Amino acid sequence: MHYKNAVVWIFVILLLTLALVLLYPSKWLIGLGVMVLPFLLLVQAVVILRAKESSEHTFEDDKWYEDK
């Protein structure tokens, strides 16, 4: 899975977990949120930092700043 897709899915899971904790504040759900949210943030940081950005342009092309 490409890192951009992984980051989106992790963000969606983070928002859903946070919404569940805010909507249904029970002890077990808050405890689950306390464990899951920091773990997902760490996973997201690792995914982003380990991602290899690839581009067909180089600095010599004068297009290194363009995405396409």
TIDO-586928 format. One line per field, with one value per atom (N, C-alpha, C): x, y negated, z. Coordinates in nm, 3 decimals, padded with zeros to 5 digits. Atoms other than C-alpha are relative to their C-alpha. Layout:
N
xx	X, ... .
yy	Y, ... .
zz	Z, ... .
This chain:
68
xx	00.085, 00.000, 00.089, -00.076, 00.133, -00.018, 00.004, 00.213, -00.111, 00.107, -00.040, -00.134, 00.123, -00.321, 00.002, -00.011, -00.194, -00.025, 00.018, -00.185, -00.147, 00.142, -00.543, -00.079, 00.073, -00.667, 00.029, -00.034, -00.481, -00.072, 00.069, -00.629, -00.150, 00.142, -00.980, -00.024, 00.013, -00.931, 00.018, -00.019, -00.800, -00.127, 00.121, -01.107, -00.117, 00.108, -01.347, 00.018, -00.027, -01.179, -00.027, 00.024, -01.187, -00.149, 00.144, -01.553, -00.071, 00.060, -01.643, 00.026, -00.032, -01.464, -00.082, 00.077, -01.643, -00.150, 00.143, -01.988, -00.042, 00.033, -01.982, 00.113, -00.113, -01.751, -00.013, -00.002, -01.747, 00.145, -00.136, -01.447, 00.082, -00.078, -01.344, 00.030, -00.025, -01.382, 00.104, -00.103, -01.178, 00.136, -00.125, -00.914, 00.052, -00.039, -00.913, 00.054, -00.046, -00.880, 00.136, -00.129, -00.592, 00.112, -00.103, -00.407, 00.012, 00.000, -00.506, 00.048, -00.034, -00.469, 00.150, -00.146, -00.100, 00.070, -00.058, -00.019, -00.018, 00.024, -00.182, 00.080, -00.083, -00.002, 00.144, -00.137, 00.330, 00.012, -00.001, 00.245, -00.003, 00.008, 00.150, 00.133, -00.130, 00.477, 00.105, -00.096, 00.678, -00.026, 00.034, 00.492, 00.047, -00.039, 00.555, 00.152, -00.145, 00.920, 00.074, -00.065, 01.002, -00.038, 00.048, 00.823, 00.110, -00.096, 01.033, -00.076, 00.064, 00.920, 00.071, -00.062, 00.978, -00.053, 00.036, 00.977, 00.089, -00.082, 01.091, 00.084, -00.075, 01.229, 00.123, -00.118, 01.571, 00.021, -00.029, 01.721, 00.048, -00.050, 01.878, -00.112, 00.111, 01.536, -00.068, 00.073, 01.420, -00.148, 00.137, 01.100, -00.004, -00.008, 01.205, -00.109, 00.103, 00.935, -00.139, 00.132, 00.650, -00.032, 00.044, 00.446, -00.014, 00.024, 00.376, 00.100 .
yy	00.117, 00.000, -00.124, 00.124, -00.341, -00.079, 00.066, -00.558, -00.105, 00.100, -00.826, 00.066, -00.072, -00.570, 00.046, -00.046, -00.431, -00.114, 00.116, -00.778, -00.039, 00.035, -00.846, 00.099, -00.101, -00.517, -00.013, 00.019, -00.577, -00.122, 00.121, -00.926, 00.026, -00.034, -00.789, 00.081, -00.081, -00.530, -00.087, 00.093, -00.803, -00.082, 00.080, -01.018, 00.083, -00.087, -00.726, 00.036, -00.032, -00.626, -00.120, 00.121, -00.983, -00.031, 00.023, -01.020, 00.097, -00.097, -00.698, -00.036, 00.038, -00.816, -00.122, 00.120, -01.151, 00.028, -00.029, -01.006, 00.096, -00.101, -00.710, 00.010, 00.002, -00.795, 00.103, -00.103, -00.462, 00.029, -00.024, -00.341, 00.083, -00.089, -00.063, -00.067, 00.069, -00.283, -00.110, 00.101, -00.563, 00.067, -00.075, -00.308, 00.049, -00.042, -00.169, -00.118, 00.119, -00.521, -00.047, 00.040, -00.597, 00.089, -00.091, -00.291, -00.009, -00.006, -00.308, -00.131, 00.127, -00.679, -00.028, 00.023, -00.717, 00.102, -00.103, -00.386, -00.035, 00.036, -00.500, -00.124, 00.117, -00.835, 00.041, -00.049, -00.654, 00.077, -00.075, -00.419, -00.096, 00.097, -00.715, -00.073, 00.067, -00.893, 00.092, -00.096, -00.579, 00.021, -00.019, -00.527, -00.118, 00.120, -00.885, -00.013, 00.018, -00.892, 00.107, -00.107, -00.559, 00.000, 00.002, -00.648, -00.050, 00.042, -00.678, -00.079, 00.087, -00.971, 00.017, -00.020, -00.907, -00.104, 00.095, -01.150, 00.023, -00.017, -01.130, -00.123, 00.124, -01.484, -00.004, 00.021, -01.581, -00.150, 00.142, -01.909, -00.066, 00.057, -01.955, -00.030, 00.018, -01.946, -00.136, 00.123, -02.277, 00.028, -00.037, -02.086, 00.079, -00.079, -01.936, -00.035, 00.047, -02.137, 00.037, -00.035, -02.015, 00.145, -00.134, -01.712, 00.090, -00.083, -01.596, -00.028 .
zz	00.000, 00.000, 00.000, 00.009, -00.093, 00.129, -00.131, 00.207, 00.008, -00.005, 00.108, 00.033, -00.033, 00.121, 00.144, -00.138, 00.450, 00.098, -00.089, 00.606, 00.006, 00.002, 00.498, 00.085, -00.078, 00.645, 00.150, -00.141, 00.972, 00.054, -00.043, 00.992, 00.019, -00.013, 00.933, 00.127, -00.121, 01.208, 00.124, -00.112, 01.439, 00.026, -00.017, 01.376, 00.051, -00.047, 01.424, 00.147, -00.140, 01.750, 00.089, -00.078, 01.874, 00.010, -00.001, 01.775, 00.094, -00.091, 01.959, 00.145, -00.137, 02.271, 00.043, -00.035, 02.258, 00.008, 00.001, 02.179, 00.111, -00.100, 02.419, 00.102, -00.096, 02.709, 00.112, -00.103, 02.891, 00.038, -00.049, 03.091, -00.097, 00.088, 02.853, -00.133, 00.127, 02.543, 00.016, -00.026, 02.697, 00.015, -00.014, 02.797, -00.134, 00.134, 02.443, -00.080, 00.071, 02.304, 00.049, -00.056, 02.538, -00.053, 00.053, 02.405, -00.151, 00.147, 02.037, -00.063, 00.064, 01.960, -00.002, 00.010, 02.058, -00.089, 00.085, 01.887, -00.148, 00.139, 01.562, -00.042, 00.032, 01.579, -00.025, 00.021, 01.614, -00.131, 00.127, 01.326, -00.117, 00.108, 01.109, -00.018, 00.010, 01.189, -00.062, 00.056, 01.110, -00.148, 00.142, 00.781, -00.083, 00.075, 00.673, -00.007, -00.001, 00.778, -00.081, 00.076, 00.610, -00.148, 00.138, 00.285, -00.094, 00.102, -00.025, -00.106, 00.098, -00.232, -00.133, 00.130, -00.597, -00.099, 00.103, -00.884, -00.120, 00.120, -01.242, -00.031, 00.022, -01.222, 00.091, -00.081, -01.094, 00.017, -00.020, -00.980, -00.128, 00.125, -01.322, -00.100, 00.094, -01.497, 00.013, -00.034, -01.345, 00.024, -00.032, -01.264, 00.130, -00.122, -00.930, 00.099, -00.092, -00.752, -00.047, 00.051, -00.972, 00.033, -00.037, -00.876, -00.122, 00.120, -01.231, -00.108 .
